[in-house]
Amino acid sequence: MQPQQNPSPADFRFQTTINPNLTQAVRYWADEFDVPPAKLLEVVREVGRNVYEVRRRLA
């Protein structure tokens, strides 16, 4: 069995959804949108995981 590798920040950049269960993903997108992680999770709960919808809501 292979050990699970943690995704690098570059991997998140090419994704179109935000997985709120991955701490690294939440940190990456919170930094990318310049908001606290709690605010990002709040918006993800409201609009869903789609990066474009989250970006639009935070704009």
C-alpha positions in Angstrom: 0.0 0.0 0.0 1.3 3.4 -0.9 1.4 6.2 1.6 -1.1 9.0 0.9 0.6 12.1 -0.4 -0.5 15.5 0.7 -1.4 17.7 -2.2 0.8 20.7 -2.9 -0.6 24.2 -3.1 -0.1 24.1 -6.8 -2.6 21.2 -7.0 -5.4 23.3 -5.5 -4.9 26.1 -8.1 -6.1 23.9 -10.9 -9.2 22.6 -9.0 -12.7 24.0 -9.7 -14.1 23.0 -6.3 -13.1 23.7 -2.7 -13.1 20.7 -0.4 -14.0 22.1 3.0 -12.8 18.9 4.7 -9.1 19.4 3.6 -7.4 21.9 5.9 -4.7 22.6 3.3 -7.3 23.4 0.7 -9.1 25.8 3.0 -5.9 27.5 3.9 -4.8 27.8 0.3 -8.1 29.3 -0.9 -8.5 31.6 2.2 -5.0 33.0 1.4 -5.9 33.2 -2.3 -9.1 35.2 -1.6 -7.5 37.1 1.3 -10.1 36.2 3.8 -10.0 34.2 7.1 -10.7 30.5 6.8 -13.9 30.8 8.8 -15.3 33.3 6.3 -14.4 31.1 3.4 -16.1 28.1 5.0 -19.2 30.3 5.7 -19.4 31.2 2.0 -18.8 27.6 0.9 -21.7 26.6 3.0 -23.9 29.3 1.4 -23.0 28.9 -2.3 -21.5 25.5 -2.5 -18.0 24.3 -3.4 -17.6 25.9 -6.8 -14.5 28.2 -6.8 -16.1 30.6 -9.3 -19.3 31.0 -7.2 -17.2 31.5 -4.0 -15.0 34.1 -5.8 -18.1 35.9 -7.0 -19.6 36.0 -3.5 -16.4 37.3 -2.0 -15.8 40.0 -4.6 
